[in-house]
Amino acid sequence: MVRGVPMDEREMYAEMNALLGSIAKAFDLEPQEAARAVEAGEVGIEMREDFRGERYLAAQYRGRSAQIYQGAIKRPPESMTSPSNS
């Protein structure tokens, strides 16, 4: 339900597909891989708000993180998200 208006099934699936597509893009996965990872509980997702008051999803997958905004994906530099090989 969005602002008191029930979402029809097509809208719900469109929103879910958009979310899975964004997760896939954020972590360089195929959409099917992203769906499997979400179903398996391998992707952590949390709603947050940045310093400008813009809402985004903070997502984590296998030690990597991304901020998923509507229309944009922000990632920290690789050196901050990947374990060191040394």
C-alpha positions as CSV (number, residue, x, y, z in Angstrom):
1,M,0.0,0.0,0.0
2,V,1.4,3.4,-1.0
3,R,-0.1,6.4,0.8
4,G,-3.4,4.5,1.5
5,V,-3.7,3.2,-2.1
6,P,-3.3,-0.6,-2.5
7,M,-0.7,-1.5,-5.1
8,D,-1.9,-3.9,-7.7
9,E,0.0,-7.1,-8.4
10,R,1.7,-5.8,-11.6
11,E,3.0,-2.7,-9.8
12,M,4.3,-4.8,-7.0
13,Y,6.2,-7.1,-9.4
14,A,7.5,-4.1,-11.3
15,E,8.8,-2.6,-8.1
16,M,10.4,-5.9,-7.0
17,N,12.0,-6.3,-10.4
18,A,13.4,-2.8,-10.3
19,L,14.8,-3.4,-6.8
20,L,16.4,-6.7,-7.9
21,G,17.8,-5.0,-11.0
22,S,19.4,-2.3,-8.9
23,I,20.9,-4.8,-6.5
24,A,22.3,-6.8,-9.5
25,K,23.8,-3.7,-11.0
26,A,25.2,-2.5,-7.6
27,F,27.1,-5.8,-7.2
28,D,27.8,-6.7,-10.8
29,L,25.4,-9.7,-10.7
30,E,22.9,-11.2,-13.1
31,P,19.4,-10.4,-12.0
32,Q,18.8,-14.1,-11.3
33,E,21.9,-14.2,-9.1
34,A,20.6,-11.2,-7.2
35,A,17.3,-12.8,-6.7
36,R,18.9,-16.0,-5.4
37,A,21.2,-14.0,-3.1
38,V,18.3,-12.0,-1.6
39,E,16.2,-15.2,-1.1
40,A,19.2,-16.9,0.6
41,G,19.6,-13.9,2.9
42,E,23.0,-13.1,1.5
43,V,22.1,-9.5,0.8
44,G,21.6,-7.1,3.6
45,I,19.3,-4.1,2.9
46,E,18.5,-1.2,5.2
47,M,16.5,2.0,4.5
48,R,18.6,5.1,5.3
49,E,18.6,8.8,4.7
50,D,21.7,10.8,3.7
51,F,22.8,14.2,5.0
52,R,20.7,15.9,2.4
53,G,17.6,14.1,3.5
54,E,17.5,11.8,0.5
55,R,16.4,8.3,1.1
56,Y,18.4,5.3,-0.2
57,L,18.9,1.6,0.4
58,A,22.2,0.7,2.1
59,A,23.0,-2.8,0.7
60,Q,25.7,-5.2,1.6
61,Y,26.8,-8.4,-0.2
62,R,29.8,-10.5,0.5
63,G,31.8,-7.8,2.1
64,R,30.9,-5.1,-0.4
65,S,28.5,-2.2,0.1
66,A,26.5,0.2,-2.0
67,Q,24.0,3.0,-1.6
68,I,21.1,2.5,-3.9
69,Y,19.2,5.7,-4.7
70,Q,16.4,6.1,-7.2
71,G,18.3,6.5,-10.4
72,A,21.8,6.2,-8.9
73,I,24.1,3.8,-7.2
74,K,27.0,4.9,-5.1
75,R,29.8,2.7,-3.9
76,P,32.7,3.3,-1.6
77,P,36.2,3.0,-3.2
78,E,37.2,-0.7,-3.6
79,S,40.0,-0.3,-1.0
80,M,37.4,0.4,1.6
81,T,35.1,-2.5,0.8
82,S,37.4,-5.4,-0.2
83,P,39.5,-7.3,2.3
84,S,43.2,-6.8,1.9
85,N,45.2,-9.5,0.3
86,S,48.3,-8.8,2.3
